[in-house]
Amino acid sequence: MMRALDQLRFAWRAMTASRLRTLLVTGAAAIGVAAVVILTALGEGARQYIMGEFSALGSELLIVLPGKTEKGGGPPGMIFETERDLTLEDVAALRRLPHVNAVSSLSVGAIDMSAGAHSREALLLGSDATLEQTRRLEMGRGDFLPRLDLDEARAVAVIGATLARELFGHAPPVGQWVRLGDRRFRVIGVLAGQGTSLGQNMDEAVIIPVASAQALFDNPALFRILIEVDGRSRLEGVQDAARRVLMERHQGEEDFTLITQDAVLATFDAIFGVLTLSVGGIAAISLLVAGIIIMNVMLVSVSQRRAEIGLLAAIGAPPPLILRLFLLESLLIGLLGAIAGLLLGRLGVLALASIYPSFPVMTPLWACIAAASTAIGAGLLFGWLPARRAARLDPVRALTGR
């Protein structure tokens, strides 16, 4: 009776006797595992990136959107069908609520911006002094918007770091004049590098008083209202109070949507969780292909090794032992493919991290375990048919090559 170690040696020698065949089959399994590792890393990285962007704003933030979710549909962040716009009067009413630290108006649009001979399109944000607090903005140079009445227009602007570099080069931008559309504004501050937040690249944004933005856009409607509450425990109470105030102002109609930061995070977490599972499942199809390749190669191997199988049977090896030997060979191929795939996937993840250092590329542990287990399972599953065929061969026919 062959010991387990002897069976392992037998299977290993059978694999090394046909190195090219073993390399090709193992490579197919490795590519499948690596694809799962890399694609799930991208999906998980996207989830972590979005979650980080929203979390940076704090968990005490309420966002008011124009329109009702049921009328427009879609996830939070989309522009819904609306019957009544959000206005500066709504902002003023919300600022009178208790347990509210800050309420920021937000008007958004694209505009042509120029300084001297340099010009480009910029993201224009119309807001007020509270935006620095609600959006967690940091100043690089100069000052943020002054505290003004909501309806007070003033020709001052705060620009992003990229705009400052492209429009003014090495010259100090604070105190300079820029043209936004057909009006001139004096730069009073430059934001520190902010990156993208809530889908807006703050490095390429210019912020002016909301009344000035409404005049430029010729539109009194607000894009969003941001409410910062003075404690996470008060979030639900402020949300209910804000809903009552806005409904009173809107003739009893709830033609707006109030969402919390947690709701936004939960929505995106669910979306990107499904995305990660989907891309992982798509990549796992390659493991199915690898399993079929293993089965075909092992069937060919059984045909080529009929004399060897017949000799094993002739010297007393029972069919279950022959079955185990061929299954062990398939298992080793799947195991080597899993190990090689995990190493290859890890190298791919490291390469992506070096190319995109600001993007959190990371493979969840469950994806590594699932990919490796699937590769090993595919080796066993698809190796069963060839192993069973080898175990059922008649020793005499196998030895005579019939």
Salt bridges, closest charged atoms under 4 A:
ASP6 OD2 - ARG3 NE 3.22
ASP6 OD1 - ARG9 NH1 3.77
GLU44 OE2 - ARG47 NH2 2.74
GLU83 OE2 - LYS71 NZ 2.60
ASP90 OD1 - ARG249 NE 2.57
ASP90 OD2 - HIS250 NE2 3.19
ASP128 OD1 - ARG95 NH2 3.09
GLU152 OE2 - ARG154 NH2 2.91
GLU166 OE1 - ARG120 NH1 2.68
ASP182 OD1 - ARG183 NE 3.96
GLU204 OE1 - ARG120 NH2 3.33
GLU228 OE2 - ARG136 NH1 2.68
ASP230 OD2 - HIS99 ND1 3.81
ASP230 OD1 - ARG234 NE 3.29
ASP240 OD1 - ARG243 NH1 3.36
GLU254 OE2 - LYS68 NZ 2.96
GLU254 OE2 - ARG243 NE 3.12
ASP255 OD2 - ARG84 NH1 2.54
ASP255 OD1 - HIS250 ND1 2.64
ASP262 OD2 - ARG232 NH2 2.58
ASP269 OD1 - ARG47 NH1 2.47
GLU308 OE1 - ARG305 NE 3.16
GLU329 OE2 - ARG21 NH2 3.35
GLU329 OE1 - ARG305 NH1 2.98
